[in-house]
Amino acid sequence: MNIHIINGPNLNLLGKREPAIYGDASFEAYFEELKARFPDHGLHYYQSNVEGELINYMQSIGFEPVGIVLNAGAYSHTSIAIADAVAAISAPVVAIHISNTIARETYRHTDLIAAKCKGYIGGLGLKGYELGIRFLIEAP
């Protein structure tokens, strides 16, 4: 199965940004670990800080036989447009957050995207990506 991991704003700073919340590993290093854990599946990675670019990427792959693990970052709390894009495509999407957004600031408690997704994983650190991939591989 081909699985696309899509990261939103500021996730390009993993390993540098607020390590007490997000850890000290870069996503690129973690992505190499994921590829080693899932050698029989095609893993693809895309990151953008721009809302429209995330939507364009999802639309370009979202009607192919793929799964998507989406960490929309702060756009999860604000973007009706990304939520609509998730609802519009046929590919299953698992939304994830590295931190436990419910334990953080109240403006992070609302997630506009999660309700449009097949599943949601939050607060489990980078492990959430692996769990999202496993779900997509094993889901009926």
N, CA, C and O atoms as CSV, one atom per row, in Angstrom:
chain,resi,resn,atom,element,x,y,z
A,1,MET,N,N,0.847,-1.183,0.000
A,1,MET,CA,C,0.000,0.000,0.000
A,1,MET,C,C,0.892,1.246,0.000
A,1,MET,O,O,1.931,1.278,0.659
A,2,ASN,N,N,0.477,2.249,-0.735
A,2,ASN,CA,C,1.151,3.535,-0.703
A,2,ASN,C,C,0.498,4.414,0.350
A,2,ASN,O,O,-0.721,4.579,0.371
A,3,ILE,N,N,1.318,4.972,1.216
A,3,ILE,CA,C,0.829,5.826,2.292
A,3,ILE,C,C,1.580,7.145,2.229
A,3,ILE,O,O,2.810,7.185,2.185
A,4,HIS,N,N,0.804,8.221,2.227
A,4,HIS,CA,C,1.374,9.560,2.178
A,4,HIS,C,C,1.238,10.199,3.552
A,4,HIS,O,O,0.142,10.286,4.106
A,5,ILE,N,N,2.348,10.637,4.085
A,5,ILE,CA,C,2.353,11.395,5.327
A,5,ILE,C,C,2.416,12.861,4.935
A,5,ILE,O,O,3.319,13.290,4.217
A,6,ILE,N,N,1.445,13.620,5.417
A,6,ILE,CA,C,1.364,15.040,5.090
A,6,ILE,C,C,1.454,15.825,6.393
A,6,ILE,O,O,0.634,15.650,7.294
A,7,ASN,N,N,2.449,16.680,6.479
A,7,ASN,CA,C,2.639,17.527,7.652
A,7,ASN,C,C,2.396,18.980,7.293
A,7,ASN,O,O,2.807,19.456,6.234
A,8,GLY,N,N,1.723,19.671,8.192
A,8,GLY,CA,C,1.408,21.071,8.001
A,8,GLY,C,C,2.416,22.013,8.624
A,8,GLY,O,O,3.583,21.665,8.803
A,9,PRO,N,N,1.953,23.216,8.955
A,9,PRO,CA,C,2.843,24.304,9.350
A,9,PRO,C,C,3.676,24.006,10.591
A,9,PRO,O,O,3.215,23.413,11.566
A,10,ASN,N,N,4.911,24.445,10.499
A,10,ASN,CA,C,5.910,24.389,11.569
A,10,ASN,C,C,6.431,22.991,11.877
A,10,ASN,O,O,7.336,22.840,12.697
A,11,LEU,N,N,5.876,21.970,11.235
A,11,LEU,CA,C,6.372,20.617,11.495
A,11,LEU,C,C,7.710,20.372,10.804
A,11,LEU,O,O,8.376,19.373,11.075
A,12,ASN,N,N,8.102,21.277,9.915
A,12,ASN,CA,C,9.457,21.230,9.364
A,12,ASN,C,C,10.498,21.591,10.433
A,12,ASN,O,O,11.694,21.394,10.220
A,13,LEU,N,N,10.055,22.110,11.562
A,13,LEU,CA,C,10.964,22.504,12.642
A,13,LEU,C,C,11.081,21.452,13.748
A,13,LEU,O,O,11.692,21.708,14.786
A,14,LEU,N,N,10.500,20.274,13.530
A,14,LEU,CA,C,10.628,19.226,14.551
A,14,LEU,C,C,12.105,18.973,14.835
A,14,LEU,O,O,12.930,18.941,13.922
A,15,GLY,N,N,12.418,18.797,16.099
A,15,GLY,CA,C,13.803,18.634,16.524
A,15,GLY,C,C,14.410,19.943,16.988
A,15,GLY,O,O,15.390,19.954,17.732
A,16,LYS,N,N,13.820,21.055,16.545
A,16,LYS,CA,C,14.280,22.389,16.939
A,16,LYS,C,C,13.213,23.132,17.724
A,16,LYS,O,O,13.521,23.888,18.645
A,17,ARG,N,N,11.964,22.914,17.356
A,17,ARG,CA,C,10.830,23.655,17.908
A,17,ARG,C,C,10.334,23.020,19.204
A,17,ARG,O,O,9.955,21.849,19.206
A,18,GLU,N,N,10.330,23.749,20.273
A,18,GLU,CA,C,9.748,23.327,21.544
A,18,GLU,C,C,9.970,21.832,21.823
A,18,GLU,O,O,9.011,21.060,21.853
A,19,PRO,N,N,11.216,21.428,22.026
A,19,PRO,CA,C,11.494,20.005,22.215
A,19,PRO,C,C,10.793,19.375,23.420
A,19,PRO,O,O,10.590,18.161,23.440
A,20,ALA,N,N,10.427,20.158,24.404
A,20,ALA,CA,C,9.693,19.608,25.551
A,20,ALA,C,C,8.308,19.109,25.137
A,20,ALA,O,O,7.749,18.212,25.768
A,21,ILE,N,N,7.772,19.688,24.093
A,21,ILE,CA,C,6.453,19.268,23.590
A,21,ILE,C,C,6.598,18.293,22.431
A,21,ILE,O,O,5.902,17.279,22.383
A,22,TYR,N,N,7.500,18.593,21.493
A,22,TYR,CA,C,7.561,17.862,20.233
A,22,TYR,C,C,8.757,16.918,20.100
A,22,TYR,O,O,8.881,16.226,19.090
A,23,GLY,N,N,9.628,16.878,21.093
A,23,GLY,CA,C,10.778,15.993,21.029
A,23,GLY,C,C,11.954,16.643,20.323
A,23,GLY,O,O,11.863,17.770,19.838
A,24,ASP,N,N,13.057,15.913,20.275
A,24,ASP,CA,C,14.273,16.481,19.706
A,24,ASP,C,C,14.703,15.811,18.413
A,24,ASP,O,O,15.820,16.033,17.944
A,25,ALA,N,N,13.833,14.991,17.827
A,25,ALA,CA,C,14.156,14.317,16.559
A,25,ALA,C,C,13.543,15.082,15.397
A,25,ALA,O,O,12.420,15.578,15.493
A,26,SER,N,N,14.277,15.174,14.310
A,26,SER,CA,C,13.711,15.770,13.099
A,26,SER,C,C,12.740,14.776,12.470
A,26,SER,O,O,12.865,13.567,12.666
A,27,PHE,N,N,11.776,15.290,11.717
A,27,PHE,CA,C,10.855,14.364,11.072
A,27,PHE,C,C,11.560,13.575,9.982
A,27,PHE,O,O,11.232,12.411,9.754
A,28,GLU,N,N,12.506,14.177,9.319
A,28,GLU,CA,C,13.230,13.480,8.255
A,28,GLU,C,C,13.929,12.235,8.799
A,28,GLU,O,O,13.909,11.184,8.159
A,29,ALA,N,N,14.549,12.347,9.980
A,29,ALA,CA,C,15.202,11.182,10.604
A,29,ALA,C,C,14.159,10.139,10.984
A,29,ALA,O,O,14.366,8.944,10.770
A,30,TYR,N,N,13.049,10.584,11.542
A,30,TYR,CA,C,11.990,9.646,11.923
A,30,TYR,C,C,11.389,8.979,10.682
A,30,TYR,O,O,11.056,7.795,10.718
A,31,PHE,N,N,11.251,9.721,9.603
A,31,PHE,CA,C,10.703,9.154,8.370
A,31,PHE,C,C,11.564,8.003,7.871
A,31,PHE,O,O,11.034,7.012,7.369
A,32,GLU,N,N,12.866,8.114,7.998
A,32,GLU,CA,C,13.762,7.009,7.615
A,32,GLU,C,C,13.485,5.776,8.470
A,32,GLU,O,O,13.508,4.656,7.962
A,33,GLU,N,N,13.226,5.967,9.752
A,33,GLU,CA,C,12.860,4.848,10.632
A,33,GLU,C,C,11.546,4.214,10.181
A,33,GLU,O,O,11.416,2.990,10.166
A,34,LEU,N,N,10.585,5.038,9.820
A,34,LEU,CA,C,9.301,4.513,9.360
A,34,LEU,C,C,9.468,3.678,8.097
A,34,LEU,O,O,8.868,2.611,7.971
A,35,LYS,N,N,10.279,4.161,7.164
A,35,LYS,CA,C,10.504,3.400,5.927
A,35,LYS,C,C,11.148,2.049,6.241
A,35,LYS,O,O,10.840,1.054,5.584
A,36,ALA,N,N,12.033,2.001,7.230
A,36,ALA,CA,C,12.653,0.731,7.614
A,36,ALA,C,C,11.644,-0.196,8.289
A,36,ALA,O,O,11.735,-1.414,8.134
A,37,ARG,N,N,10.686,0.354,9.032
A,37,ARG,CA,C,9.664,-0.457,9.704
A,37,ARG,C,C,8.631,-1.011,8.735
A,37,ARG,O,O,8.027,-2.052,8.995
A,38,PHE,N,N,8.427,-0.324,7.628
A,38,PHE,CA,C,7.385,-0.719,6.667
A,38,PHE,C,C,7.990,-0.890,5.278
A,38,PHE,O,O,7.604,-0.183,4.347
A,39,PRO,N,N,8.932,-1.817,5.125
A,39,PRO,CA,C,9.632,-1.946,3.840
A,39,PRO,C,C,8.747,-2.440,2.697
A,39,PRO,O,O,9.092,-2.260,1.529
A,40,ASP,N,N,7.616,-3.059,3.018
A,40,ASP,CA,C,6.741,-3.589,1.977
A,40,ASP,C,C,5.700,-2.581,1.497
A,40,ASP,O,O,4.839,-2.912,0.682
A,41,HIS,N,N,5.779,-1.374,1.994
A,41,HIS,CA,C,4.804,-0.344,1.644
A,41,HIS,C,C,5.535,0.905,1.166
A,41,HIS,O,O,6.617,1.230,1.656
A,42,GLY,N,N,4.949,1.581,0.232
A,42,GLY,CA,C,5.547,2.814,-0.270
A,42,GLY,C,C,5.156,3.982,0.612
A,42,GLY,O,O,3.993,4.385,0.632
A,43,LEU,N,N,6.112,4.526,1.337
A,43,LEU,CA,C,5.850,5.686,2.174
A,43,LEU,C,C,6.346,6.940,1.472
A,43,LEU,O,O,7.451,6.969,0.929
A,44,HIS,N,N,5.523,7.963,1.490
A,44,HIS,CA,C,5.827,9.232,0.849
A,44,HIS,C,C,5.616,10.340,1.879
A,44,HIS,O,O,4.741,10.239,2.739
A,45,TYR,N,N,6.410,11.380,1.786
A,45,TYR,CA,C,6.337,12.460,2.764
A,45,TYR,C,C,6.227,13.805,2.065
A,45,TYR,O,O,6.956,14.091,1.115
A,46,TYR,N,N,5.306,14.624,2.550
A,46,TYR,CA,C,5.122,15.972,2.034
A,46,TYR,C,C,4.879,16.898,3.218
A,46,TYR,O,O,4.126,16.563,4.133
A,47,GLN,N,N,5.516,18.059,3.196
A,47,GLN,CA,C,5.317,19.067,4.239
A,47,GLN,C,C,5.200,20.418,3.589
A,47,GLN,O,O,5.921,20.733,2.643
A,48,SER,N,N,4.268,21.230,4.111
A,48,SER,CA,C,4.151,22.607,3.661
A,48,SER,C,C,3.614,23.455,4.800
A,48,SER,O,O,2.839,22.986,5.634
A,49,ASN,N,N,4.035,24.700,4.822
A,49,ASN,CA,C,3.497,25.678,5.758
A,49,ASN,C,C,2.324,26.447,5.153
A,49,ASN,O,O,1.766,27.341,5.789
A,50,VAL,N,N,1.957,26.096,3.926
A,50,VAL,CA,C,0.950,26.849,3.177
A,50,VAL,C,C,-0.316,26.000,3.025
A,50,VAL,O,O,-0.277,24.895,2.483
A,51,GLU,N,N,-1.418,26.529,3.503
A,51,GLU,CA,C,-2.695,25.810,3.498
A,51,GLU,C,C,-3.086,25.315,2.100
A,51,GLU,O,O,-3.427,24.144,1.937
A,52,GLY,N,N,-3.041,26.170,1.118
A,52,GLY,CA,C,-3.439,25.791,-0.239
A,52,GLY,C,C,-2.566,24.703,-0.832
A,52,GLY,O,O,-3.055,23.857,-1.581
A,53,GLU,N,N,-1.285,24.712,-0.509
A,53,GLU,CA,C,-0.394,23.655,-0.999
A,53,GLU,C,C,-0.761,22.307,-0.387
A,53,GLU,O,O,-0.684,21.283,-1.067
A,54,LEU,N,N,-1.155,22.289,0.872
A,54,LEU,CA,C,-1.593,21.037,1.501
A,54,LEU,C,C,-2.847,20.507,0.808
A,54,LEU,O,O,-2.965,19.311,0.543
A,55,ILE,N,N,-3.771,21.405,0.521
A,55,ILE,CA,C,-5.008,21.021,-0.163
A,55,ILE,C,C,-4.702,20.511,-1.572
A,55,ILE,O,O,-5.224,19.474,-1.981
A,56,ASN,N,N,-3.877,21.220,-2.302
A,56,ASN,CA,C,-3.518,20.782,-3.657
A,56,ASN,C,C,-2.876,19.400,-3.638
A,56,ASN,O,O,-3.177,18.567,-4.493
A,57,TYR,N,N,-2.004,19.151,-2.681
A,57,TYR,CA,C,-1.346,17.849,-2.601
A,57,TYR,C,C,-2.364,16.746,-2.295
A,57,TYR,O,O,-2.345,15.690,-2.927
A,58,MET,N,N,-3.245,16.990,-1.334
A,58,MET,CA,C,-4.269,15.979,-1.021
A,58,MET,C,C,-5.157,15.704,-2.222
A,58,MET,O,O,-5.492,14.550,-2.494
A,59,GLN,N,N,-5.539,16.739,-2.939
A,59,GLN,CA,C,-6.386,16.544,-4.109
A,59,GLN,C,C,-5.644,15.788,-5.213
A,59,GLN,O,O,-6.261,15.035,-5.965
A,60,SER,N,N,-4.339,15.979,-5.317
A,60,SER,CA,C,-3.574,15.314,-6.380
A,60,SER,C,C,-3.408,13.819,-6.136
A,60,SER,O,O,-3.223,13.062,-7.089
A,61,ILE,N,N,-3.468,13.380,-4.884
A,61,ILE,CA,C,-3.298,11.950,-4.569
A,61,ILE,C,C,-4.558,11.304,-4.010
A,61,ILE,O,O,-4.641,10.078,-3.928
A,62,GLY,N,N,-5.528,12.105,-3.628
A,62,GLY,CA,C,-6.665,11.631,-2.848
A,62,GLY,C,C,-7.669,10.757,-3.553
A,62,GLY,O,O,-8.593,10.249,-2.916
A,63,PHE,N,N,-7.518,10.562,-4.861
A,63,PHE,CA,C,-8.427,9.683,-5.586
A,63,PHE,C,C,-7.700,8.445,-6.105
A,63,PHE,O,O,-8.249,7.672,-6.891
A,64,GLU,N,N,-6.468,8.271,-5.658
A,64,GLU,CA,C,-5.678,7.080,-5.974
A,64,GLU,C,C,-5.845,6.085,-4.829
A,64,GLU,O,O,-6.321,6.456,-3.756
A,65,PRO,N,N,-5.463,4.830,-5.040
A,65,PRO,CA,C,-5.557,3.845,-3.943
A,65,PRO,C,C,-4.401,4.029,-2.949
A,65,PRO,O,O,-3.415,3.294,-2.974
A,66,VAL,N,N,-4.554,5.024,-2.083
A,66,VAL,CA,C,-3.532,5.364,-1.093
A,66,VAL,C,C,-4.205,5.564,0.255
A,66,VAL,O,O,-5.429,5.657,0.346
A,67,GLY,N,N,-3.393,5.629,1.294
A,67,GLY,CA,C,-3.833,6.071,2.602
A,67,GLY,C,C,-3.068,7.332,2.948
A,67,GLY,O,O,-1.955,7.547,2.468
A,68,ILE,N,N,-3.665,8.160,3.780
A,68,ILE,CA,C,-3.034,9.424,4.158
A,68,ILE,C,C,-2.994,9.543,5.678
A,68,ILE,O,O,-4.002,9.349,6.358
A,69,VAL,N,N,-1.812,9.864,6.196
A,69,VAL,CA,C,-1.644,10.231,7.596
A,69,VAL,C,C,-1.404,11.734,7.582
A,69,VAL,O,O,-0.411,12.206,7.028
A,70,LEU,N,N,-2.317,12.484,8.193
A,70,LEU,CA,C,-2.298,13.935,8.108
A,70,LEU,C,C,-2.105,14.563,9.477
A,70,LEU,O,O,-2.911,14.368,10.387
A,71,ASN,N,N,-1.020,15.320,9.609
A,71,ASN,CA,C,-0.839,16.183,10.771
A,71,ASN,C,C,-0.912,17.602,10.237
A,71,ASN,O,O,0.081,18.152,9.761
A,72,ALA,N,N,-2.086,18.181,10.320
A,72,ALA,CA,C,-2.298,19.516,9.775
A,72,ALA,C,C,-1.811,20.615,10.713
A,72,ALA,O,O,-1.964,21.798,10.412
A,73,GLY,N,N,-1.228,20.232,11.846
A,73,GLY,CA,C,-0.721,21.218,12.788
A,73,GLY,C,C,-1.821,22.174,13.200
A,73,GLY,O,O,-2.963,21.764,13.410
A,74,ALA,N,N,-1.483,23.442,13.316
A,74,ALA,CA,C,-2.441,24.457,13.769
A,74,ALA,C,C,-3.622,24.615,12.816
A,74,ALA,O,O,-4.680,25.094,13.225
A,75,TYR,N,N,-3.461,24.221,11.554
A,75,TYR,CA,C,-4.599,24.293,10.634
A,75,TYR,C,C,-5.749,23.390,11.091
A,75,TYR,O,O,-6.894,23.608,10.696
A,76,SER,N,N,-5.463,22.398,11.904
A,76,SER,CA,C,-6.519,21.527,12.419
A,76,SER,C,C,-7.586,22.319,13.165
A,76,SER,O,O,-8.757,21.938,13.188
A,77,HIS,N,N,-7.174,23.408,13.766
A,77,HIS,CA,C,-8.074,24.195,14.611
A,77,HIS,C,C,-8.735,25.350,13.862
A,77,HIS,O,O,-9.606,26.030,14.404
A,78,THR,N,N,-8.318,25.570,12.614
A,78,THR,CA,C,-8.805,26.760,11.907
A,78,THR,C,C,-9.276,26.523,10.478
A,78,THR,O,O,-9.995,27.361,9.933
A,79,SER,N,N,-8.901,25.418,9.858
A,79,SER,CA,C,-9.082,25.307,8.412
A,79,SER,C,C,-10.305,24.490,7.996
A,79,SER,O,O,-10.285,23.259,7.980
A,80,ILE,N,N,-11.347,25.206,7.667
A,80,ILE,CA,C,-12.512,24.561,7.062
A,80,ILE,C,C,-12.127,24.044,5.679
A,80,ILE,O,O,-12.634,23.011,5.239
A,81,ALA,N,N,-11.244,24.748,4.998
A,81,ALA,CA,C,-10.833,24.355,3.644
A,81,ALA,C,C,-10.131,22.999,3.642
A,81,ALA,O,O,-10.396,22.178,2.764
A,82,ILE,N,N,-9.250,22.748,4.598
A,82,ILE,CA,C,-8.590,21.435,4.660
A,82,ILE,C,C,-9.596,20.367,5.059
A,82,ILE,O,O,-9.557,19.258,4.528
A,83,ALA,N,N,-10.490,20.678,5.979
A,83,ALA,CA,C,-11.535,19.716,6.356
A,83,ALA,C,C,-12.388,19.355,5.145
A,83,ALA,O,O,-12.720,18.187,4.946
A,84,ASP,N,N,-12.742,20.347,4.340
A,84,ASP,CA,C,-13.528,20.090,3.131
A,84,ASP,C,C,-12.746,19.246,2.128
A,84,ASP,O,O,-13.322,18.391,1.455
A,85,ALA,N,N,-11.435,19.480,2.024
A,85,ALA,CA,C,-10.609,18.677,1.116
A,85,ALA,C,C,-10.569,17.227,1.568
A,85,ALA,O,O,-10.653,16.321,0.739
A,86,VAL,N,N,-10.443,16.995,2.860
A,86,VAL,CA,C,-10.446,15.624,3.382
A,86,VAL,C,C,-11.779,14.953,3.067
A,86,VAL,O,O,-11.810,13.792,2.657
A,87,ALA,N,N,-12.875,15.678,3.258
A,87,ALA,CA,C,-14.206,15.122,2.980
A,87,ALA,C,C,-14.404,14.843,1.495
A,87,ALA,O,O,-15.157,13.939,1.133
A,88,ALA,N,N,-13.737,15.610,0.629
A,88,ALA,CA,C,-13.946,15.490,-0.813
A,88,ALA,C,C,-13.213,14.321,-1.448
A,88,ALA,O,O,-13.650,13.815,-2.481
A,89,ILE,N,N,-12.112,13.880,-0.857
A,89,ILE,CA,C,-11.316,12.821,-1.479
A,89,ILE,C,C,-11.803,11.446,-1.034
A,89,ILE,O,O,-12.494,11.314,-0.024
A,90,SER,N,N,-11.433,10.430,-1.802
A,90,SER,CA,C,-11.863,9.068,-1.462
A,90,SER,C,C,-10.839,8.318,-0.618
A,90,SER,O,O,-11.185,7.317,0.008
A,91,ALA,N,N,-9.604,8.768,-0.586
A,91,ALA,CA,C,-8.570,8.081,0.204
A,91,ALA,C,C,-8.867,8.220,1.692
A,91,ALA,O,O,-9.273,9.288,2.149
A,92,PRO,N,N,-8.666,7.142,2.452
A,92,PRO,CA,C,-8.857,7.250,3.899
A,92,PRO,C,C,-7.754,8.098,4.519
A,92,PRO,O,O,-6.586,8.004,4.142
A,93,VAL,N,N,-8.154,8.931,5.484
A,93,VAL,CA,C,-7.223,9.836,6.149
A,93,VAL,C,C,-7.278,9.580,7.649
A,93,VAL,O,O,-8.357,9.485,8.234
A,94,VAL,N,N,-6.108,9.470,8.263
A,94,VAL,CA,C,-5.988,9.408,9.712
A,94,VAL,C,C,-5.331,10.715,10.150
A,94,VAL,O,O,-4.223,11.039,9.724
A,95,ALA,N,N,-6.029,11.458,11.006
A,95,ALA,CA,C,-5.486,12.709,11.540
A,95,ALA,C,C,-4.658,12.396,12.773
A,95,ALA,O,O,-5.048,11.577,13.604
A,96,ILE,N,N,-3.523,13.050,12.883
A,96,ILE,CA,C,-2.704,12.859,14.075
A,96,ILE,C,C,-2.187,14.198,14.596
A,96,ILE,O,O,-2.066,15.181,13.866
A,97,HIS,N,N,-1.889,14.186,15.889
A,97,HIS,CA,C,-1.178,15.280,16.547
A,97,HIS,C,C,-0.113,14.654,17.426
A,97,HIS,O,O,-0.361,13.653,18.097
A,98,ILE,N,N,1.054,15.235,17.421
A,98,ILE,CA,C,2.151,14.752,18.247
A,98,ILE,C,C,1.851,15.012,19.717
A,98,ILE,O,O,2.054,14.143,20.565
A,99,SER,N,N,1.365,16.214,20.009
A,99,SER,CA,C,1.042,16.560,21.400
A,99,SER,C,C,-0.424,16.235,21.691
A,99,SER,O,O,-1.219,16.001,20.781
A,100,ASN,N,N,-0.754,16.228,22.963
A,100,ASN,CA,C,-2.139,16.041,23.385
A,100,ASN,C,C,-2.797,17.414,23.358
A,100,ASN,O,O,-2.682,18.183,24.313
A,101,THR,N,N,-3.476,17.717,22.277
A,101,THR,CA,C,-4.033,19.053,22.103
A,101,THR,C,C,-5.100,19.378,23.144
A,101,THR,O,O,-5.323,20.551,23.444
A,102,ILE,N,N,-5.747,18.389,23.687
A,102,ILE,CA,C,-6.774,18.628,24.702
A,102,ILE,C,C,-6.146,19.102,26.012
A,102,ILE,O,O,-6.800,19.790,26.797
A,103,ALA,N,N,-4.901,18.746,26.251
A,103,ALA,CA,C,-4.205,19.167,27.466
A,103,ALA,C,C,-3.493,20.511,27.297
A,103,ALA,O,O,-2.813,20.980,28.209
A,104,ARG,N,N,-3.655,21.118,26.137
A,104,ARG,CA,C,-2.968,22.387,25.850
A,104,ARG,C,C,-3.957,23.555,25.888
A,104,ARG,O,O,-5.009,23.447,26.517
A,105,GLU,N,N,-3.644,24.636,25.245
A,105,GLU,CA,C,-4.482,25.825,25.256
A,105,GLU,C,C,-5.876,25.503,24.735
A,105,GLU,O,O,-6.039,24.626,23.887
A,106,THR,N,N,-6.873,26.204,25.236
A,106,THR,CA,C,-8.259,25.881,24.870
A,106,THR,C,C,-8.523,26.049,23.381
A,106,THR,O,O,-9.370,25.340,22.837
A,107,TYR,N,N,-7.832,26.961,22.698
A,107,TYR,CA,C,-8.078,27.123,21.265
A,107,TYR,C,C,-7.625,25.904,20.472
A,107,TYR,O,O,-7.988,25.763,19.305
A,108,ARG,N,N,-6.833,25.016,21.086
A,108,ARG,CA,C,-6.419,23.781,20.416
A,108,ARG,C,C,-7.399,22.625,20.659
A,108,ARG,O,O,-7.217,21.540,20.109
A,109,HIS,N,N,-8.418,22.845,21.462
A,109,HIS,CA,C,-9.354,21.766,21.790
A,109,HIS,C,C,-10.317,21.454,20.650
A,109,HIS,O,O,-10.862,20.351,20.592
A,110,THR,N,N,-10.532,22.383,19.765
A,110,THR,CA,C,-11.409,22.163,18.612
A,110,THR,C,C,-10.570,21.695,17.435
A,110,THR,O,O,-9.559,22.308,17.095
A,111,ASP,N,N,-11.001,20.598,16.817
A,111,ASP,CA,C,-10.315,20.080,15.634
A,111,ASP,C,C,-11.341,19.977,14.517
A,111,ASP,O,O,-12.213,19.109,14.546
A,112,LEU,N,N,-11.236,20.855,13.542
A,112,LEU,CA,C,-12.192,20.902,12.436
A,112,LEU,C,C,-11.996,19.767,11.439
A,112,LEU,O,O,-12.913,19.437,10.687
A,113,ILE,N,N,-10.810,19.170,11.428
A,113,ILE,CA,C,-10.461,18.161,10.435
A,113,ILE,C,C,-10.770,16.746,10.905
A,113,ILE,O,O,-11.176,15.908,10.100
A,114,ALA,N,N,-10.587,16.465,12.180
A,114,ALA,CA,C,-10.696,15.099,12.703
A,114,ALA,C,C,-12.032,14.438,12.385
A,114,ALA,O,O,-12.075,13.240,12.102
A,115,ALA,N,N,-13.105,15.190,12.427
A,115,ALA,CA,C,-14.428,14.610,12.180
A,115,ALA,C,C,-14.593,14.121,10.742
A,115,ALA,O,O,-15.461,13.294,10.465
A,116,LYS,N,N,-13.775,14.621,9.837
A,116,LYS,CA,C,-13.844,14.208,8.427
A,116,LYS,C,C,-12.937,13.013,8.132
A,116,LYS,O,O,-12.935,12.490,7.018
A,117,CYS,N,N,-12.170,12.586,9.134
A,117,CYS,CA,C,-11.171,11.533,8.943
A,117,CYS,C,C,-11.694,10.170,9.392
A,117,CYS,O,O,-12.658,10.067,10.150
A,118,LYS,N,N,-11.039,9.148,8.907
A,118,LYS,CA,C,-11.370,7.765,9.292
A,118,LYS,C,C,-10.984,7.504,10.738
A,118,LYS,O,O,-11.616,6.691,11.412
A,119,GLY,N,N,-9.946,8.189,11.225
A,119,GLY,CA,C,-9.504,8.022,12.593
A,119,GLY,C,C,-8.702,9.215,13.058
A,119,GLY,O,O,-8.343,10.095,12.275
A,120,TYR,N,N,-8.426,9.225,14.359
A,120,TYR,CA,C,-7.699,10.319,14.994
A,120,TYR,C,C,-6.784,9.748,16.064
A,120,TYR,O,O,-7.191,8.899,16.858
A,121,ILE,N,N,-5.542,10.222,16.077
A,121,ILE,CA,C,-4.562,9.821,17.088
A,121,ILE,C,C,-3.927,11.096,17.612
A,121,ILE,O,O,-3.458,11.923,16.830
A,122,GLY,N,N,-3.907,11.263,18.925
A,122,GLY,CA,C,-3.303,12.471,19.477
A,122,GLY,C,C,-2.577,12.204,20.771
A,122,GLY,O,O,-3.003,11.385,21.586
A,123,GLY,N,N,-1.471,12.910,20.951
A,123,GLY,CA,C,-0.765,12.895,22.222
A,123,GLY,C,C,0.220,11.770,22.421
A,123,GLY,O,O,0.717,11.587,23.533
A,124,LEU,N,N,0.522,11.009,21.384
A,124,LEU,CA,C,1.415,9.862,21.534
A,124,LEU,C,C,2.789,10.116,20.928
A,124,LEU,O,O,3.538,9.175,20.665
A,125,GLY,N,N,3.120,11.371,20.707
A,125,GLY,CA,C,4.416,11.710,20.129
A,125,GLY,C,C,4.502,11.242,18.686
A,125,GLY,O,O,3.485,11.054,18.018
A,126,LEU,N,N,5.720,11.057,18.220
A,126,LEU,CA,C,5.926,10.600,16.846
A,126,LEU,C,C,5.348,9.213,16.610
A,126,LEU,O,O,5.060,8.851,15.469
A,127,LYS,N,N,5.176,8.434,17.671
A,127,LYS,CA,C,4.586,7.090,17.567
A,127,LYS,C,C,3.216,7.133,16.875
A,127,LYS,O,O,2.797,6.147,16.269
A,128,GLY,N,N,2.530,8.258,16.963
A,128,GLY,CA,C,1.231,8.396,16.321
A,128,GLY,C,C,1.283,8.155,14.817
A,128,GLY,O,O,0.336,7.615,14.244
A,129,TYR,N,N,2.376,8.548,14.175
A,129,TYR,CA,C,2.514,8.302,12.730
A,129,TYR,C,C,2.553,6.804,12.453
A,129,TYR,O,O,1.869,6.321,11.551
A,130,GLU,N,N,3.348,6.068,13.224
A,130,GLU,CA,C,3.431,4.617,13.033
A,130,GLU,C,C,2.066,3.974,13.255
A,130,GLU,O,O,1.662,3.097,12.491
A,131,LEU,N,N,1.361,4.400,14.287
A,131,LEU,CA,C,0.040,3.822,14.564
A,131,LEU,C,C,-0.951,4.145,13.448
A,131,LEU,O,O,-1.776,3.305,13.091
A,132,GLY,N,N,-0.875,5.342,12.901
A,132,GLY,CA,C,-1.737,5.707,11.783
A,132,GLY,C,C,-1.455,4.857,10.559
A,132,GLY,O,O,-2.378,4.413,9.876
A,133,ILE,N,N,-0.180,4.633,10.283
A,133,ILE,CA,C,0.204,3.777,9.153
A,133,ILE,C,C,-0.313,2.359,9.369
A,133,ILE,O,O,-0.897,1.763,8.464
A,134,ARG,N,N,-0.099,1.820,10.568
A,134,ARG,CA,C,-0.580,0.456,10.864
A,134,ARG,C,C,-2.091,0.347,10.670
A,134,ARG,O,O,-2.580,-0.631,10.104
A,135,PHE,N,N,-2.818,1.344,11.137
A,135,PHE,CA,C,-4.268,1.324,10.976
A,135,PHE,C,C,-4.635,1.275,9.490
A,135,PHE,O,O,-5.478,0.474,9.086
A,136,LEU,N,N,-4.008,2.124,8.681
A,136,LEU,CA,C,-4.343,2.174,7.252
A,136,LEU,C,C,-4.006,0.848,6.554
A,136,LEU,O,O,-4.735,0.408,5.664
A,137,ILE,N,N,-2.914,0.225,6.957
A,137,ILE,CA,C,-2.523,-1.044,6.356
A,137,ILE,C,C,-3.498,-2.154,6.733
A,137,ILE,O,O,-3.841,-2.996,5.902
A,138,GLU,N,N,-3.938,-2.153,7.978
A,138,GLU,CA,C,-4.759,-3.254,8.500
A,138,GLU,C,C,-6.254,-3.025,8.367
A,138,GLU,O,O,-7.028,-3.972,8.504
A,139,ALA,N,N,-6.685,-1.790,8.103
A,139,ALA,CA,C,-8.123,-1.488,8.040
A,139,ALA,C,C,-8.777,-2.224,6.874
A,139,ALA,O,O,-8.187,-2.375,5.804
A,140,PRO,N,N,-10.005,-2.679,7.103
A,140,PRO,CA,C,-10.718,-3.364,6.011
A,140,PRO,C,C,-11.115,-2.423,4.891
A,140,PRO,O,O,-11.718,-2.853,3.909
